[in-house]
Amino acid sequence: MEPFDYHFSGEEEIVSPQLVYYKEALRENLRRTIAMAGGLQRLWPHVKTHKMAQMVRMQVEAGITRFKCATIAEAEMCAANGASHVALAYPCVGPNIPRFVQLCGAYPGVTFYAIGDDRQQVELLGAAAAKAGFAANILMDMDLGQHRTGVPMDKAEAEYVAWAALPGVAMRGMHCYDGHRHEEDLHQREAQVRPVDEALEKLKTRLKAAGLDCGILIMGGTPSFPCHAAMTEEFLSPGTCFVQDAGYDAAYPDLKFVPAAAVLTRVVSHPTADTFTVDLGTKAVASDPEPLRAVLADMPWAVPVMQNEEHWVLQVPPEHKEEIPPIGAVLYAIPWHVCPTSALYPSVPVVEDGKVCDWWEVTARNRKITI
């Protein structure tokens, strides 16, 4: 983890626990992402990590206008803040089918895309769009090995052809997320990505030769987008790296991003001679990583003992026995997984030049804004 001072003037007035964003680090991560992608024109970033209108506007001001999202609320947030193209990278089922149709009608100047991996689901969405007088832009969701959603590679060509013939459906390309690429070594990650990218390019070529529109491929996530950037000319979809967290910082040493979000927490107890308790419970930081959920930027050597809803107990190793922080001390914890941590806070203070310059609402924290 790069050295970074998370303390700021006025921190004593912030009620803890509280997620904090750091504007200089956000800008630096944006700059590094653009450089790694080889330019703005290829970026189609995900917004699920931050869910913030101000973050979308920051990226739009930098020249990024294509965004990917997981919810209708996130899609609406992007459309309302300068996006030109928005991909909803989650299957539309149930009430989200009419909501997607309504979203397209509410923002006629924005091009929206839905994804699908099931013919019946795509047919229902197409029928709803046709009834509203337009064709829904569809990206085929590809299963590249994660087996979470997606069409297997060996079935994709036939399905693509079949979907293209459905009323109300306009096939535009493929959504190619490889969230199972966890290789720590970049060269090993590249070796796994290369044959898949080659197969996707061949599939795209065959579909285009058959007269079908397959102009858009949205590739990868944060760990794999540098690999795709070097191997293809397709769109790239990083997300977490704009904010960065302790998990990705530890797992992928080649991704030189600065953790730009930290949870301000305070010491509330000294239960034993070698432990201290802070007010960072599971209600304040993502609890999906096991067993580590955060790293103290001030004391990375502190060992987690247990965590409950409102308490986090840490142990000080013998070599640091004189460094137990006093009651009331302000510390900063870098979330191991920042995406679900962001959703725990309705708003966050934003620090610039060592002081709070603004508070940003977590705009799409809820599942609905207006649509």
ChimeraX attribute file (.defattr): number of C-alpha atoms within 10 A of each C-alpha:
attribute: neighborCount
match mode: 1-to-1
recipient: residues
	/A:1	13
	/A:2	9
	/A:3	8
	/A:4	12
	/A:5	11
	/A:6	23
	/A:7	17
	/A:8	14
	/A:9	11
	/A:10	10
	/A:11	15
	/A:12	14
	/A:13	7
	/A:14	13
	/A:15	10
	/A:16	17
	/A:17	23
	/A:18	20
	/A:19	26
	/A:20	24
	/A:21	25
	/A:22	25
	/A:23	20
	/A:24	16
	/A:25	21
	/A:26	22
	/A:27	18
	/A:28	16
	/A:29	21
	/A:30	19
	/A:31	16
	/A:32	18
	/A:33	25
	/A:34	18
	/A:35	11
	/A:36	16
	/A:37	22
	/A:38	15
	/A:39	13
	/A:40	20
	/A:41	15
	/A:42	19
	/A:43	26
	/A:44	24
	/A:45	28
	/A:46	27
	/A:47	27
	/A:48	20
	/A:49	20
	/A:50	28
	/A:51	27
	/A:52	23
	/A:53	23
	/A:54	17
	/A:55	20
	/A:56	26
	/A:57	18
	/A:58	15
	/A:59	21
	/A:60	18
	/A:61	11
	/A:62	14
	/A:63	14
	/A:64	22
	/A:65	23
	/A:66	28
	/A:67	26
	/A:68	26
	/A:69	24
	/A:70	16
	/A:71	25
	/A:72	23
	/A:73	22
	/A:74	29
	/A:75	27
	/A:76	25
	/A:77	23
	/A:78	30
	/A:79	27
	/A:80	15
	/A:81	17
	/A:82	18
	/A:83	23
	/A:84	18
	/A:85	18
	/A:86	24
	/A:87	26
	/A:88	23
	/A:89	22
	/A:90	17
	/A:91	21
	/A:92	21
	/A:93	15
	/A:94	11
	/A:95	8
	/A:96	16
	/A:97	21
	/A:98	18
	/A:99	16
	/A:100	26
	/A:101	22
	/A:102	14
	/A:103	21
	/A:104	21
	/A:105	15
	/A:106	13
	/A:107	14
	/A:108	10
	/A:109	12
	/A:110	19
	/A:111	16
	/A:112	25
	/A:113	22
	/A:114	24
	/A:115	24
	/A:116	27
	/A:117	21
	/A:118	16
	/A:119	14
	/A:120	11
	/A:121	17
	/A:122	26
	/A:123	18
	/A:124	20
	/A:125	29
	/A:126	25
	/A:127	20
	/A:128	21
	/A:129	24
	/A:130	16
	/A:131	13
	/A:132	16
	/A:133	12
	/A:134	18
	/A:135	20
	/A:136	27
	/A:137	19
	/A:138	25
	/A:139	27
	/A:140	25
	/A:141	25
	/A:142	24
	/A:143	19
	/A:144	23
	/A:145	16
	/A:146	13
	/A:147	13
	/A:148	9
	/A:149	17
	/A:150	22
	/A:151	19
	/A:152	16
	/A:153	15
	/A:154	9
	/A:155	10
	/A:156	20
	/A:157	15
	/A:158	10
	/A:159	16
	/A:160	22
	/A:161	15
	/A:162	11
	/A:163	22
	/A:164	16
	/A:165	12
	/A:166	17
	/A:167	20
	/A:168	24
	/A:169	23
	/A:170	20
	/A:171	26
	/A:172	21
	/A:173	24
	/A:174	23
	/A:175	25
	/A:176	24
	/A:177	25
	/A:178	22
	/A:179	16
	/A:180	15
	/A:181	20
	/A:182	15
	/A:183	16
	/A:184	15
	/A:185	12
	/A:186	18
	/A:187	11
	/A:188	12
	/A:189	17
	/A:190	18
	/A:191	12
	/A:192	15
	/A:193	20
	/A:194	16
	/A:195	11
	/A:196	16
	/A:197	19
	/A:198	13
	/A:199	12
	/A:200	20
	/A:201	16
	/A:202	12
	/A:203	17
	/A:204	21
	/A:205	14
	/A:206	14
	/A:207	19
	/A:208	14
	/A:209	11
	/A:210	10
	/A:211	9
	/A:212	18
	/A:213	15
	/A:214	20
	/A:215	15
	/A:216	15
	/A:217	22
	/A:218	25
	/A:219	26
	/A:220	26
	/A:221	23
	/A:222	24
	/A:223	25
	/A:224	26
	/A:225	25
	/A:226	22
	/A:227	24
	/A:228	22
	/A:229	19
	/A:230	14
	/A:231	14
	/A:232	16
	/A:233	14
	/A:234	20
	/A:235	23
	/A:236	29
	/A:237	27
	/A:238	22
	/A:239	25
	/A:240	23
	/A:241	25
	/A:242	29
	/A:243	26
	/A:244	28
	/A:245	25
	/A:246	24
	/A:247	19
	/A:248	22
	/A:249	19
	/A:250	13
	/A:251	14
	/A:252	17
	/A:253	13
	/A:254	13
	/A:255	20
	/A:256	16
	/A:257	26
	/A:258	25
	/A:259	29
	/A:260	25
	/A:261	30
	/A:262	28
	/A:263	27
	/A:264	25
	/A:265	25
	/A:266	22
	/A:267	21
	/A:268	18
	/A:269	17
	/A:270	17
	/A:271	11
	/A:272	9
	/A:273	10
	/A:274	16
	/A:275	20
	/A:276	23
	/A:277	25
	/A:278	24
	/A:279	22
	/A:280	27
	/A:281	21
	/A:282	18
	/A:283	16
	/A:284	25
	/A:285	29
	/A:286	20
	/A:287	20
	/A:288	13
	/A:289	12
	/A:290	7
	/A:291	11
	/A:292	18
	/A:293	23
	/A:294	25
	/A:295	21
	/A:296	21
	/A:297	20
	/A:298	16
	/A:299	16
	/A:300	11
	/A:301	15
	/A:302	19
	/A:303	16
	/A:304	20
	/A:305	14
	/A:306	14
	/A:307	20
	/A:308	12
	/A:309	13
	/A:310	14
	/A:311	19
	/A:312	20
	/A:313	23
	/A:314	22
	/A:315	20
	/A:316	20
	/A:317	15
	/A:318	9
	/A:319	8
	/A:320	13
	/A:321	12
	/A:322	10
	/A:323	12
	/A:324	20
	/A:325	18
	/A:326	13
	/A:327	14
	/A:328	13
	/A:329	13
	/A:330	19
	/A:331	20
	/A:332	25
	/A:333	24
	/A:334	26
	/A:335	29
	/A:336	24
	/A:337	23
	/A:338	28
	/A:339	21
	/A:340	18
	/A:341	24
	/A:342	26
	/A:343	21
	/A:344	17
	/A:345	18
	/A:346	14
	/A:347	18
	/A:348	20
	/A:349	18
	/A:350	19
	/A:351	23
	/A:352	15
	/A:353	11
	/A:354	16
	/A:355	15
	/A:356	19
	/A:357	13
	/A:358	13
	/A:359	14
	/A:360	17
	/A:361	17
	/A:362	20
	/A:363	20
	/A:364	24
	/A:365	22
	/A:366	13
	/A:367	11
	/A:368	13
	/A:369	14
	/A:370	9
	/A:371	14
